């Protein structure tokens, strides 16, 4: 029987871990991304090591080969991304006007129920001198005051437009202010990847050899190598699937004549790292892009429907066929996991949540620990 304070200690430990993950996000996010990226490149570095190429040189060459195309793609997407960021207030105003006109067209009964304005009295011709003529002239020269309902509608539209402009300005300011911090995190990421690929494997082997608690050192080395191999295989496979999804989506949208198809392809490929949530966000963004390009008509749903069809084929056939048992995750637990990591690390946490969960599950399977938790995670309907 467990001591009475064991449960309280576990709860306190869990709260301490959540507290650390939340407040140390700026430090932990580049470390975790660098670790996953190192697992992605480690098979290639190990293969080049067999040809007597030093790990540090192969790591630099691989980062340059991967970072070059990514940098070119970022430069290519910078202009359309900046254009859409500047158009956010304009898009909001256009959608507001379209929705207002659609609402007015769908409510003709209300317009018919409104009483017709009374006819204005005909002007009275005056002859001779009138002592009250001065006051009559002022009344005729005064501008007509709009009705209270019209004033309220104009005020609400002005408030909506002002709020949209303010929101777009705040978004641009947040992007500009976050640029130095993002550059620092990017530099940290590159340095960590280089050092992990160059000195990480030797560090693991030295730790196994030095610490006396590890009795079967050969078995421990084999287990670590097996875990690393399985994790690398999963990350490489998922990355290739998402890249293929992004390229296919961009090609289909380009054939359909959608503006900035390459931007949307890169976006949906990145969002696909977050199941359920990522595709839903991508569908909403493509529906908005279609509404901006085509207006509030049925053709505006074509980009979203095209992506939804491609993503449905990928999620139902390609990914389960390629990954197999590795993607057996309970949907409810997966959504809760995404919510927790989204709360902890924001958008980066949502994108990293599923790779982290699968990596933990694979590591537990290879190490033979937490068997009941692994079975619970793999429970399907």
Secondary structure, DSSP 4 states (H G I P E B T S, - for coil): ---TTHHHHHHHHHHHHHHHHHHTHHHHHHHHHHHHHHHHHHHHHHHHHTTT--HHHHHHHHHHHHHHHHHHHHHHHHHHHHHHHHHHHHHHHHHHHHHHHHHHHH-HHHHHHSPPPPPPPPPPP--S--TTHHHHHHHHHSPPPPPHHHHHHHHHHHHHHHHHHHHHHHHHHHHHHHHHHHHHHHHHHHHHHHHHHHHHHHHHHHHHHH-TT---HHHHHHHHHHHHHHHHHHHHHHHHHHHHHHHHHHHHHHHTT-TTHHHHHHHHHHHTTSTTHHHHHHHHHHHHHHHHHH-SSGGGGHHHHHHHHHHHHIIIIIHHHHHGGGG---HHHHHHHHHHHHHHHHHHHHHHHHHHHHHHHHHHHHHT--HHHHHHHT---
